[in-house]
Amino acid sequence: MALYEYSAFDPQGKKQRGVVEALSQKAASRKLKGQGLFPTKLAATGTALGPAQRTFFRRVSALQLGIATRQLATVLAAGMPLDEALATVAEQQTQGELGSVLTRVRDDVLQGSAFYSSLQAHPGIFPAIYTNMVQVGEASGTLDRVLQQLAEYMDEQARFNSQFKTALTYPILMFLVGSGVLIFLMTFVVPKITRMLEDLDQALPLPTMMLMSVSGFLAHYWWLLLVLALFLFWLVRRFSLTAKGRLWFDQNKYRLPLFGTLALNNATARFARTTATLLRSGVPLLTALEIVQNLLGNNYLQQALEVVREKVTEGAGLSEPLYDAGVFPTMLPQMAAVGERSGELEGMLFKVAEIYEHQVEARLNSLMALLEPLMILVMGTVVGFIVLAILLPIFQASQGMG
């Protein structure tokens, strides 16, 4: 399917512009006439993604969307009309589906749809926070400033997520490589060496006997361990898909040693920054809480925020219900209370987000600094035990020969 940009007149004589998908130029002309339009100009603009391609490229990264949003804000601030701005930004997208989606959004806008409602037709690309902020920007005539705020928010989220993933990459890679090496040693190398040790015809030391037992079990019953691991994974997965199981996992993840506080601080920072961004763009508090409630992706926090939202609906402020919920650190409701008294709630929430983002960054760095030498120590201990278990009977045999 190809994309064709057209100019046409409707039955009332009003000029229309947009983009249509069709197999050929003649097919595009017939499609437009079937819609009651009389094309005066029809030009190919590119190739539309097929179904298989759409499945493969359906994901758009937060970084890519943030860059496109900043570009759109810039050209709108320069005075370019929305349809031309969308066409300009769409042309700059060379990867994924974003360019094609922006072209369809432009087509809907040219047909008279509101910009935010055109975005809502693509929920997999534009999250609720995006469409709601755009709606406020359109209504208030500050679309370029709202898009700039959105771009800053998405850039910050992308930077924070990238930093988090980068910090975890090394220890995870080290764990996988180390585990692979140990499995290879225990299942292939050690059995051959232990058979040689058995030929020495002498009493073997306890470490050697322990090593031979573990190695023999892994060599003969590795399939049983694999089956048990898969069954355990299936059992946990099935439990986590139930409402009770999902709530249990979501609640207890914040009670884990070392990583529980890190996860809670990360959720607090995300709640504070998202809520502050929505409030600053003009989204009402109740709507902002509903959006953030769905974005957090945690049933335990969602239930707590539902109670907070109900109390706010009844006339309470934000700080007191947050304090009563008892799920977030006390600094969040305390700073929210200061913001409510001073009339700078969103400013205080931004400060809370910065504080907890820095705490997450510092704690993550300290954990990784502790975890890396700890993993090296564990791996060294295991390898040292294997070497000791192999060398002990050899030393005994050499002393006996002496």
C-alpha positions as CSV (number, residue, x, y, z in Angstrom):
1,M,0.0,0.0,0.0
2,A,1.2,3.5,-0.9
3,L,0.5,6.8,0.6
4,Y,-1.0,9.6,-1.6
5,E,-1.3,13.2,-0.6
6,Y,-4.3,14.8,-2.1
7,S,-6.2,18.1,-2.5
8,A,-9.9,17.8,-3.2
9,F,-13.3,19.5,-3.0
10,D,-16.2,18.0,-1.1
11,P,-19.8,18.2,-2.3
12,Q,-20.2,21.6,-0.7
13,G,-17.3,23.0,-2.6
14,K,-15.0,23.2,0.4
15,K,-11.3,22.4,-0.2
16,Q,-9.9,19.4,1.6
17,R,-6.4,18.1,2.0
18,G,-5.0,14.9,3.4
19,V,-3.4,11.5,2.8
20,V,-5.0,8.3,1.6
21,E,-3.7,4.7,1.4
22,A,-4.2,2.8,-1.8
23,L,-2.5,0.2,-4.1
24,S,-2.2,2.7,-7.0
25,Q,-3.0,6.3,-7.9
26,K,-6.1,5.2,-9.8
27,A,-7.2,3.2,-6.7
28,A,-6.6,6.3,-4.5
29,S,-8.7,8.4,-6.9
30,R,-11.6,5.9,-6.8
31,K,-11.4,5.7,-3.0
32,L,-11.6,9.5,-2.7
33,K,-14.6,9.6,-5.1
34,G,-16.3,6.9,-3.1
35,Q,-16.0,9.2,-0.1
36,G,-17.7,12.0,-2.0
37,L,-14.5,14.0,-2.7
38,F,-13.3,15.3,-6.1
39,P,-9.5,15.3,-6.2
40,T,-7.6,18.0,-8.0
41,K,-4.1,16.9,-6.9
42,L,-2.9,13.4,-6.1
43,A,0.8,12.7,-5.4
44,A,2.6,9.7,-3.9
45,T,4.3,10.5,-0.6
46,G,5.7,7.2,0.5
47,T,4.8,3.6,1.3
48,A,2.5,2.6,4.1
49,L,3.4,-0.2,6.5
50,G,1.9,-3.6,5.8
51,P,0.3,-5.6,8.6
52,A,3.4,-7.7,9.3
53,Q,5.5,-4.5,9.3
54,R,3.1,-2.8,11.7
55,T,3.4,-5.7,14.0
56,F,7.1,-5.6,13.9
57,F,7.5,-1.8,14.2
58,R,4.5,-1.1,16.4
59,R,6.6,0.0,19.3
60,V,7.9,3.6,19.4
61,S,10.5,4.4,22.0
62,A,9.9,7.2,24.6
63,L,13.1,8.8,23.3
64,Q,11.9,8.9,19.7
65,L,8.5,10.2,20.7
66,G,10.2,12.8,22.9
67,I,12.4,14.1,20.1
68,A,9.4,14.2,17.7
69,T,7.4,16.1,20.3
70,R,10.1,18.7,20.8
71,Q,10.4,19.1,17.0
72,L,6.6,19.7,16.8
73,A,6.7,22.2,19.6
74,T,9.5,24.1,17.9
75,V,7.8,24.5,14.5
76,L,4.5,25.4,16.2
77,A,6.2,28.1,18.2
78,A,7.6,29.4,15.0
79,G,4.1,30.0,13.7
80,M,3.7,27.0,11.4
81,P,0.1,25.7,11.1
82,L,-0.6,22.4,12.8
83,D,-1.1,20.3,9.6
84,E,2.1,21.6,8.1
85,A,3.9,21.1,11.4
86,L,2.8,17.4,11.5
87,A,3.8,16.8,7.9
88,T,7.2,18.4,8.6
89,V,7.9,16.2,11.7
90,A,6.5,13.1,10.0
91,E,9.1,13.5,7.2
92,Q,11.9,13.4,9.8
93,Q,10.9,10.0,11.2
94,T,12.9,7.4,9.3
95,Q,12.5,4.5,11.8
96,G,9.5,2.7,13.1
97,E,5.8,3.6,12.7
98,L,5.8,7.1,14.1
99,G,6.1,8.8,10.8
100,S,3.2,6.9,9.3
101,V,1.1,7.5,12.5
102,L,1.8,11.2,12.4
103,T,0.7,11.3,8.8
104,R,-2.6,9.6,9.7
105,V,-3.0,12.1,12.6
106,R,-2.5,15.0,10.1
107,D,-5.1,13.4,7.8
108,D,-7.6,13.3,10.6
109,V,-6.8,16.9,11.6
110,L,-7.4,18.1,8.0
111,Q,-10.8,16.3,8.1
112,G,-11.8,18.4,11.0
113,S,-10.9,16.2,14.0
114,A,-9.3,17.8,17.1
115,F,-5.6,17.1,17.5
116,Y,-6.0,15.3,20.8
117,S,-8.8,13.0,19.5
118,S,-6.7,12.1,16.5
119,L,-3.9,11.1,18.9
120,Q,-6.4,9.1,21.0
121,A,-6.9,6.8,18.0
122,H,-3.4,5.5,18.5
123,P,-3.2,4.6,22.2
124,G,-0.2,2.3,21.6
125,I,1.9,5.2,20.6
126,F,0.5,8.2,22.6
127,P,-0.2,7.4,26.3
128,A,-3.0,9.0,28.3
129,I,-0.7,11.7,29.7
130,Y,0.1,12.8,26.2
131,T,-3.4,13.1,24.9
132,N,-4.7,14.8,28.0
133,M,-2.0,17.4,28.0
134,V,-2.5,18.1,24.3
135,Q,-6.2,18.5,24.9
136,V,-5.5,21.1,27.6
137,G,-3.0,22.8,25.3
138,E,-5.5,23.0,22.4
139,A,-8.2,24.4,24.6
140,S,-6.0,27.0,26.2
141,G,-4.1,28.0,23.0
142,T,-0.8,27.0,24.5
143,L,-0.2,23.8,22.5
144,D,3.5,24.6,21.7
145,R,4.3,25.2,25.4
146,V,2.4,22.1,26.5
147,L,4.3,20.0,23.9
148,Q,7.6,21.5,25.1
149,Q,6.7,20.4,28.7
150,L,5.8,16.9,27.3
151,A,9.1,16.7,25.5
152,E,11.0,17.6,28.7
153,Y,9.0,15.1,30.7
154,M,9.6,12.3,28.2
155,D,13.3,13.1,27.9
156,E,13.7,12.9,31.7
157,Q,11.9,9.6,31.8
158,A,13.9,8.2,29.0
159,R,17.2,9.4,30.6
160,F,16.2,7.9,34.0
161,N,15.1,4.6,32.5
162,S,18.3,4.3,30.4
163,Q,20.4,5.0,33.5
164,F,18.6,2.3,35.4
165,K,19.0,-0.3,32.7
166,T,22.7,0.6,32.1
167,A,23.4,0.1,35.8
168,L,21.8,-3.4,35.8
169,T,23.4,-4.6,32.6
170,Y,26.9,-5.4,33.9
171,P,25.8,-7.5,37.0
172,I,23.2,-9.4,35.0
173,L,25.6,-10.1,32.2
174,M,28.2,-11.2,34.7
175,F,25.7,-13.5,36.5
176,L,24.7,-15.2,33.2
177,V,28.3,-15.7,32.0
178,G,29.4,-16.9,35.4
179,S,26.5,-19.3,35.7
180,G,27.2,-20.7,32.2
181,V,30.8,-21.3,33.0
182,L,30.0,-23.1,36.3
183,I,27.4,-25.3,34.6
184,F,29.9,-26.2,31.9
185,L,32.6,-27.0,34.4
186,M,30.2,-29.1,36.6
187,T,28.6,-31.1,33.8
188,F,31.5,-31.6,31.3
189,V,34.9,-30.9,32.8
190,V,34.6,-32.1,36.4
191,P,33.1,-35.5,35.6
192,K,36.2,-36.3,33.4
193,I,38.6,-35.3,36.1
194,T,36.8,-37.1,38.9
195,R,36.9,-40.3,36.8
196,M,40.7,-40.0,36.8
197,L,40.7,-39.4,40.5
198,E,38.7,-42.5,41.1
199,D,41.4,-44.5,39.4
200,L,43.9,-43.4,42.1
201,D,42.4,-46.1,44.3
202,Q,42.5,-44.1,47.5
203,A,40.1,-42.6,50.0
204,L,39.0,-39.2,48.6
205,P,38.7,-36.1,50.7
206,L,35.3,-34.7,51.7
207,P,35.4,-31.7,49.3
208,T,36.2,-34.0,46.4
209,M,33.3,-36.4,47.3
210,M,30.9,-33.4,47.6
211,L,32.1,-32.1,44.2
212,M,31.6,-35.5,42.6
213,S,28.1,-35.9,44.1
214,V,27.0,-32.4,42.8
215,S,28.6,-33.0,39.4
216,G,27.1,-36.4,39.0
217,F,23.6,-35.2,40.0
218,L,23.9,-32.3,37.5
219,A,25.2,-34.6,34.7
220,H,22.4,-37.2,35.1
221,Y,19.4,-35.1,36.4
222,W,19.9,-31.7,34.7
223,W,16.6,-32.4,32.9
224,L,14.8,-32.8,36.2
225,L,16.1,-29.4,37.4
226,L,14.9,-27.9,34.2
227,V,11.5,-29.4,34.5
228,L,11.2,-28.2,38.1
229,A,12.3,-24.7,37.2
230,L,9.8,-24.5,34.3
231,F,7.0,-25.9,36.6
232,L,7.9,-23.4,39.3
233,F,7.9,-20.5,36.7
234,W,4.5,-21.7,35.4
235,L,3.1,-21.9,38.9
236,V,4.3,-18.4,39.9
237,R,3.2,-17.0,36.5
238,R,-0.3,-18.4,36.9
239,F,-0.6,-17.1,40.5
240,S,0.6,-13.6,39.4
241,L,-2.1,-13.5,36.7
242,T,-4.8,-13.7,39.3
243,A,-6.1,-10.5,41.0
244,K,-5.0,-11.8,44.5
245,G,-1.6,-12.9,43.2
246,R,-0.9,-9.7,41.3
247,L,-1.8,-7.7,44.4
248,W,0.5,-9.9,46.6
249,F,3.5,-9.5,44.2
250,D,2.9,-5.7,43.8
251,Q,2.7,-5.2,47.5
252,N,5.6,-7.3,48.6
253,K,8.0,-6.0,45.9
254,Y,8.4,-3.0,48.1
255,R,9.4,-5.1,51.1
256,L,12.3,-6.8,49.5
257,P,15.7,-6.3,51.2
258,L,17.9,-3.8,49.4
259,F,15.8,-3.4,46.3
260,G,12.4,-2.8,47.9
261,T,13.2,0.8,49.0
262,L,14.8,1.4,45.6
263,A,11.5,0.3,43.8
264,L,9.3,2.4,46.1
265,N,11.5,5.5,45.7
266,N,11.4,5.0,41.9
267,A,7.5,4.8,42.0
268,T,7.4,7.9,44.2
269,A,9.6,9.9,41.8
270,R,7.5,8.8,38.9
271,F,4.2,9.7,40.6
272,A,5.5,13.1,41.7
273,R,7.0,14.1,38.3
274,T,4.0,12.9,36.2
275,T,1.4,14.6,38.5
276,A,3.4,17.8,38.5
277,T,3.8,17.8,34.7
278,L,0.0,17.3,34.3
279,L,-0.9,20.0,36.8
280,R,1.5,22.5,35.3
281,S,0.0,21.9,31.9
282,G,-3.5,22.7,33.3
283,V,-4.9,19.2,33.8
284,P,-7.3,19.1,36.8
285,L,-6.0,17.3,39.9
286,L,-8.7,14.5,39.7
287,T,-7.9,13.8,36.1
288,A,-4.1,13.9,36.8
289,L,-4.6,11.3,39.6
290,E,-6.6,9.0,37.3
291,I,-3.9,9.2,34.7
292,V,-1.0,8.6,37.1
293,Q,-3.0,5.8,38.7
294,N,-3.0,3.9,35.4
295,L,0.6,4.7,34.5
296,L,2.2,3.3,37.6
297,G,1.2,-0.3,36.6
298,N,1.1,-1.5,40.2
299,N,-2.2,-2.8,41.7
300,Y,-1.2,-2.0,45.3
301,L,-0.4,1.6,44.4
302,Q,-3.5,1.9,42.2
303,Q,-5.8,0.8,45.0
304,A,-4.2,3.3,47.4
305,L,-4.5,6.1,44.8
306,E,-8.1,5.2,44.2
307,V,-8.8,5.9,47.8
308,V,-6.8,9.2,47.5
309,R,-8.8,10.2,44.5
310,E,-12.1,9.5,46.3
311,K,-11.1,11.7,49.2
312,V,-10.0,14.5,46.8
313,T,-13.4,14.2,45.1
314,E,-15.1,14.7,48.5
315,G,-13.2,18.0,48.9
316,A,-9.9,17.0,50.6
317,G,-6.6,18.3,49.4
318,L,-3.8,16.0,48.1
319,S,-1.5,15.9,51.1
320,E,-3.8,14.5,53.8
321,P,-5.1,11.6,51.7
322,L,-1.6,10.7,50.6
323,Y,-0.5,10.7,54.2
324,D,-3.4,8.5,55.3
325,A,-2.7,6.1,52.4
326,G,0.6,5.2,54.0
327,V,2.2,3.8,50.9
328,F,4.5,6.5,49.8
329,P,7.4,8.0,51.9
330,T,6.3,10.7,54.3
331,M,8.3,13.4,52.5
332,L,5.8,13.3,49.6
333,P,2.7,14.3,51.6
334,Q,4.7,16.7,53.7
335,M,6.0,18.6,50.6
336,A,2.5,18.4,49.0
337,A,1.1,20.1,52.1
338,V,3.7,22.9,51.8
339,G,2.8,23.3,48.2
340,E,-0.9,23.5,48.9
341,R,-0.4,26.2,51.5
342,S,1.9,28.2,49.2
343,G,-0.1,27.6,46.0
344,E,2.9,25.9,44.4
345,L,1.8,22.3,44.5
346,E,3.3,21.3,41.1
347,G,6.6,23.1,42.0
348,M,6.9,21.1,45.2
349,L,6.1,17.9,43.4
350,F,8.8,18.5,40.9
351,K,11.3,19.0,43.9
352,V,10.1,15.7,45.4
353,A,10.7,14.0,42.0
354,E,14.2,15.4,41.8
355,I,15.0,14.3,45.4
356,Y,13.8,10.8,44.9
357,E,15.4,10.4,41.5
358,H,18.7,11.4,43.0
359,Q,18.2,9.0,45.9
360,V,17.4,6.2,43.4
361,E,20.5,7.0,41.4
362,A,22.8,7.1,44.4
363,R,21.3,4.0,45.9
364,L,21.5,2.2,42.6
365,N,25.2,3.1,42.2
366,S,26.0,2.0,45.8
367,L,24.2,-1.3,45.3
368,M,26.0,-1.9,42.0
369,A,29.3,-1.0,43.7
370,L,28.5,-3.6,46.4
371,L,27.1,-6.2,44.1
372,E,29.9,-6.4,41.6
373,P,32.7,-7.4,44.1
374,L,30.2,-9.6,45.9
375,M,29.5,-11.6,42.7
376,I,33.2,-11.8,42.1
377,L,33.8,-13.1,45.6
378,V,31.0,-15.7,45.2
379,M,32.3,-16.9,41.8
380,G,35.9,-17.0,43.1
381,T,34.8,-19.0,46.2
382,V,33.0,-21.6,44.0
383,V,35.8,-21.9,41.5
384,G,38.3,-22.1,44.4
385,F,36.3,-24.9,46.0
386,I,36.3,-26.8,42.7
387,V,40.1,-26.4,42.3
388,L,40.7,-27.4,45.9
389,A,38.5,-30.5,45.5
390,I,40.4,-31.6,42.5
391,L,43.9,-30.9,43.8
392,L,43.5,-32.4,47.3
393,P,43.5,-36.0,46.1
394,I,46.4,-35.3,43.8
395,F,48.5,-33.9,46.6
396,Q,47.5,-36.9,48.8
397,A,48.6,-39.3,46.0
398,S,51.9,-37.5,45.5
399,Q,52.7,-37.7,49.3
400,G,51.8,-41.4,49.3
401,M,54.2,-42.0,46.5
402,G,56.9,-40.1,48.3
